[in-house]
Amino acid sequence: MLRRYFSLLLALAAALVGVQIPNYVTQYQQRIDAQYTEAMIYYREYQAIADTYLNGDMQALLAAHENSDNDIFKAEAVPLRTLIERVELLSYEQQQLQRPLPVQVWFIATQANPQIRQDTWRMYSYNVPMTTTAVVTALVSAVLTLLLWDTCWGLLRWGWRRIRHTNKGRRVTP
């Protein structure tokens, strides 16, 4: 009976954790979108220059800054390169976050920008959203946790019975 109560508590905890998964993905997406929007404010200005003078080639604009005889333009190449790389990274992350939830979760867990992932955790807002995705994720999390728990419990009981059965056969009576 105590084991069943523990199983229920475990399922409840898994459901509460499971409901946070889509919530975290949403907050990560919002952080990516906000940073992308901000980066694009400056990127568009450089893109307009590249469009006017270099047929829209941002790499040519970067090369012009890097190869300039003017030290001011040469120094400006470093933040320009950083901006270009940042826009490319954020654009890539946005594309990855347009896929199904399990793929998004895997991407965030394995390939996402570590700094943005850490910032999202730091500023994470716990809540229980009652969206279909959150409820389904919570239920799947609870079921998988219970299956894992029952499998482990069953294996332990099987192992214990096997050890007891083996030891009974080895007892020698005087």
N, C-alpha and C positions, 0 to 999 in steps of 0.2 A: 504494500500500500504506500509506504514511504517512497518507494522507487517511482510509482506513478505520479505522486505529487512533484517529485524532483523532475520527472519527464515533462510535466505540464509547465513548471517554472522554466525549464530549459527551452521549451517551445515558445513560451511567451518572450523570453529574452531574445531568442533567435528572430522572432517576428519583429520586435522593436529595433533590432539591429538591421534586419532586412529592409524595413521601411525607410531606413536612413540612406540606403544605397542610391536609389533614384534621386533622393534629395541632395546628396553630395554631388552626384553627376550634374544636376541642374545648377548648383552653386558653382561648380567648376566651369561649366559652360558660360555662365554669366560673367565670371571673372575673365575668361578668354575673350568673350565678346567685348567687354568693356576695354580691355587692354588693346584689342585689335582696333576698336573705334578710335581710341586715343592715338595710337601709332599712325593710323591712316590720315589723321589731320595733318601731320607733318609730311608724311609720305606723298600725299597728293600734291603738295607744293613742289617737291623735288620732281615728281612725275610730270608736272606741267612744264618745268624747265626742260626735262628730257624730251617731252613731246615737241616743244618748240624748236630746240636746237639739235636733237640727236635721234629723231624719229622714234621717240618713246623708249629708247634703250637706257634703262637705269644703270646697267653695268658700264656702259660707255660714259655716263655721267660720273660714276664713281671713279673710273679710270682717269677721266679728265681732272678730277680733284686730286687724285693721287699723283698724277704726273705734272701737275701745275708748277710753274716756277714761283708762284706766289705762295708764301708760307702760310698765309691765312687759309687759302683754298686747300692746300695740302693737309693742314691740320683738320679742316672740316671733313676730310675723307673718312676719318675714324668714326665719328658719330653717324655719318651717312651710311657707312658699311654696317654699323650696329643696327641702324634703323631698317635697312633693307633685310638683314638677316632676321630681325624680330618680326617684321611683317610676314616674311615667308614662313617662319615657325608658327606664328599665330594662325595664319591661313591654313597651314597643314593640320593644326590641331582642330580647327573648326570643321574641316572636312572629315576628320576621324570621328568627331562627335555628332555627325549626322547619321551614323550607322545605328543598328539595333542596340538596345541597352546592354546585353551581355558583352558585345564587342566594345562598347564605350567603356564599360567597367574594366575590361581586360586592358584596353589602351591606357586608361588612366593609371592602372596599377603597374603597368610594365614599361610604357614608353612616354608617358606625359612628361612635360617639363617639371623637373623636381622642385624648382623654386615656386612655380605657380601651384603645384600640388600642395606644397607645404604652406603656402599663404592661404590656400583654401581651407586647409585643416585649422590653421590658426584663427581664421575669421568665421569658421563654420557655425551655422545657426541650427541647432537641433530643433526639429519639429516633427510632427506626425502628419504628413500630407495625406489626405484621403483620396488620392488619385487612383485610377485603376492600376496603373503601373506599380505604384507603391504598395497597394494591397496585394497584388499578385506576387511581387517580390518578397513581401513579408511572409506570405503563405508558403512560397517555395522554400524560403530560408528556414522556416519552422519545420516543414516536412523533411527537408534534407538533414537538418540537425537531429530530428527524432530518429530518422533512419540510421544515421551514423551512431547515435547513442544506443539504439536497440541492437544494432549489429555488434558494437563493441561489448555491450552487456551480454549478448548471446554467446559471443566468442569466449568471454571470460567464464561464463557458466559452463560451456562445453569443455573448456580447458580444465576447469576445476573438477568436473565429473570424470574426465579422462584420467586426471592425476589420481583421484580417489579410487577409481576402478583399477588402475595399474597397481596402486599400493595395496589394495585388498588381495590381489593375486599373488603378491610377493610375501605376504605375512606367513611366517612359519609358526605353527602351533607346536608347543613342546610335548 
